[in-house]
């Protein structure tokens, strides 16, 4: 099934009698899904682009690279630095903007610009009854009741099929600079990143790549970047020599390139930066990569390693990104959150049609 209009999609869902496996570009799905395939590839095109208002409205099946090319012509970008996980997951194809939203896919710039959901200002989707639902609009505003815009970001296709999404955009900055500290152990590196992030110098990237360096990015007007870089170098001097990075590490950090093609399972650990190094030390993974100042940790472990059991209770959650094991993909939800999830799915997908998307 590949409807080419929202009305056709609504009709298909209203008449469905079994599970539906929704597919965008097929590049981000983490867990196996079963059901009749339903592609959003027919729902493509930019509905509205107003560069002067920094606003974009686009149909959900539109390839991400088409959007990025269009924005580049106006020197603008999506704020949240979308990661490309095809190399990590061994996938091909083109990511869609709907799959990006359904996964709430957000890269290193999240620490400054927020996640995908923070730039999302409007959605249209078809729920499990075949009803077209619209929430939000073309401008930022306060929301009363359930904020479906934020709810759909990261919903993994469990509540409905996105048909259209609206974003606020940002200009591409004039320049960027990356500082690097070498030879720091994990705990010291996270302390250095925390010092940078709590400074007034508007850091847009903060990552620790063991064996390669501890990286801090600053973006903006050239004179401002030069000033802030110099101030950060002085602030971080106590951690060792601070240099300008010779190469741009951020695409590799964003796309978790160190783990591409490496044998083993890949986990994504979300936690507080202060406890991240100790958690990693307990797990002793094959490799680790820290992003978001230590709030996000990518881990490469032995195949079948039950990371959640090894950690026990902790402040955060662990998602199994790549594995051939039978371990569950997503972290078990606390009972109150699980009850809320069941209630939402009963409301928006009462027949249990949606097996997931991306």
Residue pairs with C-beta under 8 A, 6 or more apart in sequence:
1 12
1 36
1 37
1 38
1 39
2 38
2 39
2 41
2 42
3 9
3 11
3 12
3 38
3 42
3 43
4 42
4 43
5 42
5 43
6 43
6 124
6 126
6 132
6 163
6 164
9 38
9 40
9 43
9 126
9 161
9 163
10 126
10 130
10 131
10 132
11 130
12 38
12 130
13 20
13 126
13 127
13 128
13 129
13 130
13 161
13 353
14 129
14 130
15 130
16 36
16 351
16 353
18 35
18 36
18 353
19 34
19 35
19 36
19 352
19 353
19 354
19 355
20 35
20 36
20 38
20 353
20 354
20 355
21 33
21 34
21 35
21 36
21 37
21 38
21 355
21 356
22 38
22 39
22 40
22 157
22 161
22 354
22 355
22 356
22 357
23 29
23 37
23 38
23 39
23 40
23 357
23 358
24 39
24 40
24 41
24 60
24 61
24 95
24 96
24 98
24 99
24 102
24 357
24 358
25 63
25 64
25 93
25 94
25 95
25 96
25 99
25 358
26 91
26 93
26 358
27 84
27 85
27 86
27 89
27 91
27 92
27 93
27 94
27 95
27 99
27 358
28 85
28 89
28 95
28 99
28 100
28 102
28 103
28 105
28 358
29 356
29 357
29 358
30 319
30 320
30 321
30 329
30 330
30 358
31 329
31 330
31 356
33 355
33 356
34 355
35 353
35 355
38 161
39 61
40 60
40 61
40 96
40 98
40 161
40 162
40 163
40 357
41 61
41 96
42 61
43 59
43 60
43 61
43 62
43 98
43 163
43 164
44 59
44 61
44 62
44 63
44 66
45 58
45 59
45 62
46 56
46 57
46 58
46 59
46 62
46 67
46 70
47 57
47 58
47 59
47 164
48 55
48 56
48 57
48 138
48 166
49 55
49 56
49 57
49 70
50 56
51 74
51 76
53 138
54 76
54 168
54 169
54 170
54 171
55 121
55 138
55 139
55 166
55 167
55 168
55 169
56 67
56 71
56 166
56 167
56 169
57 122
57 138
57 164
57 165
57 166
57 167
58 67
58 97
58 164
58 165
58 166
58 167
59 163
59 164
60 96
60 97
60 98
60 101
60 161
60 162
60 163
60 164
60 165
61 96
61 97
61 98
62 96
62 97
62 98
63 94
63 95
63 96
63 97
64 82
64 94
64 95
64 96
64 97
64 100
65 94
65 95
67 78
67 97
68 77
68 78
71 77
71 78
71 169
72 172
75 171
75 172
76 169
76 170
76 171
76 172
77 169
77 170
77 171
77 172
78 116
78 119
78 167
78 169
78 170
79 109
79 113
79 114
79 118
79 119
79 168
79 169
79 170
80 105
80 106
80 107
80 109
80 110
80 113
80 114
80 115
80 116
80 118
80 119
81 106
81 107
81 108
81 109
81 110
81 113
81 250
81 254
82 95
82 100
82 105
82 106
82 107
82 116
83 105
83 106
83 107
83 254
83 255
83 256
84 95
84 254
84 255
85 91
85 105
85 255
85 256
85 321
86 92
86 93
86 95
87 255
87 257
87 260
87 261
88 255
88 256
88 259
88 260
88 266
88 321
88 322
89 321
89 322
90 322
97 165
98 162
98 163
98 165
98 357
99 105
99 357
99 358
100 116
101 116
101 117
101 120
101 123
101 152
101 153
101 162
101 165
102 152
102 153
102 154
102 155
102 156
102 157
102 162
102 357
102 358
103 116
103 154
103 156
103 358
104 115
104 116
104 117
104 153
104 154
105 116
106 114
106 115
106 116
107 250
107 254
107 291
108 204
108 205
108 206
108 207
108 217
108 250
108 253
108 254
108 291
108 292
109 204
109 205
110 292
111 197
111 203
111 204
111 205
111 206
111 292
111 293
111 295
112 202
112 203
112 204
112 205
113 119
113 170
113 204
115 153
116 153
116 154
117 149
117 150
117 153
117 154
119 167
119 168
119 169
120 136
120 149
120 150
120 152
120 153
120 165
120 166
120 167
121 136
121 137
121 138
121 139
121 140
121 149
121 166
121 167
121 168
122 134
122 135
122 136
122 137
122 138
122 149
122 164
122 165
122 166
123 134
123 135
123 136
123 148
123 149
123 152
123 162
123 164
123 165
123 166
124 132
124 133
124 134
124 162
124 163
124 164
124 165
125 132
125 133
125 152
125 159
125 160
125 161
125 162
125 163
126 132
126 133
126 160
126 161
126 163
127 133
127 159
127 160
127 348
127 349
128 159
128 160
128 348
128 349
128 350
128 351
128 352
128 353
128 354
129 350
129 351
132 163
133 148
133 160
133 348
135 143
135 147
135 148
135 149
135 152
136 143
136 148
136 149
136 166
137 166
138 166
140 168
143 149
151 159
151 344
152 159
152 160
152 162
156 356
156 357
156 358
157 354
157 355
157 356
157 357
157 358
158 345
158 349
158 354
158 356
159 344
159 345
159 348
159 349
159 354
160 348
160 349
160 354
161 354
161 357
162 357
173 219
173 220
173 221
174 220
174 221
174 222
174 225
175 219
175 220
175 221
175 222
175 225
176 204
176 217
176 218
176 219
176 225
177 217
177 218
177 219
177 225
177 226
177 229
177 244
178 205
178 215
178 216
178 217
178 218
178 244
178 245
178 248
178 249
178 250
179 215
179 216
179 217
179 218
179 229
179 232
179 233
179 236
179 242
179 243
179 244
179 245
180 213
180 214
180 215
180 216
180 242
180 243
180 244
180 245
180 249
181 189
181 192
181 213
181 214
181 236
181 239
181 240
181 241
181 242
181 243
182 213
182 214
182 240
182 241
182 243
183 240
184 192
184 208
184 214
184 239
184 240
185 277
186 208
186 210
186 276
186 277
186 280
186 281
186 288
186 290
187 277
187 278
188 239
189 208
189 214
189 277
189 290
190 208
190 273
190 274
190 276
190 277
190 290
190 293
190 294
191 239
192 214
192 236
192 239
193 206
193 207
193 208
193 214
193 216
193 273
193 290
193 293
193 294
194 273
194 274
194 293
194 294
195 235
195 236
195 239
196 203
196 206
196 216
196 232
196 235
196 236
196 293
197 203
197 206
197 293
199 231
199 232
199 235
201 218
201 228
201 231
201 232
201 235
202 218
202 220
202 228
203 216
203 217
203 218
203 232
204 217
204 218
204 219
205 215
205 216
205 217
205 250
205 253
206 215
206 216
206 217
206 291
206 292
206 293
206 294
207 214
207 215
207 249
207 250
207 253
207 289
207 290
207 291
207 292
207 293
208 214
208 215
208 289
208 290
208 294
209 215
209 249
209 252
209 253
209 258
209 289
209 290
210 287
210 288
210 289
212 249
213 245
213 249
214 239
215 245
215 249
215 250
215 253
216 232
216 236
217 250
218 225
218 228
218 229
218 232
219 225
220 228
229 244
232 242
233 242
236 242
251 257
252 258
253 289
253 291
256 266
256 289
256 298
258 287
258 289
258 300
259 266
259 287
259 289
259 298
259 300
262 286
262 287
262 300
263 303
264 286
264 300
264 301
264 302
264 303
265 300
265 301
265 302
265 303
265 304
265 305
265 307
265 320
265 322
265 323
265 325
266 298
266 299
266 300
266 301
266 320
266 321
266 322
266 323
267 285
267 298
267 299
267 301
267 307
267 318
267 319
267 320
267 321
268 296
268 297
268 298
268 299
268 318
268 319
268 321
269 276
269 279
269 280
269 296
269 297
269 298
269 299
269 307
269 316
269 317
269 318
270 295
270 296
270 297
270 316
270 317
270 318
270 319
271 279
271 295
271 297
271 314
271 315
271 316
272 294
272 295
272 315
272 316
273 292
273 293
273 294
273 295
274 294
275 314
275 315
275 316
276 290
276 294
276 295
276 297
277 294
279 297
279 311
279 314
280 288
280 297
280 299
282 310
282 311
283 299
283 301
283 307
283 310
283 311
285 299
285 300
285 301
286 300
286 301
286 302
287 299
287 300
288 297
288 298
288 299
288 300
289 297
289 298
290 296
290 297
290 298
291 297
291 298
298 321
299 307
301 307
303 323
303 324
303 325
304 323
304 325
304 327
306 327
307 318
307 320
308 318
308 327
308 331
311 318
317 331
318 331
319 329
319 330
319 331
320 327
320 328
320 329
320 330
332 338
333 341
345 352
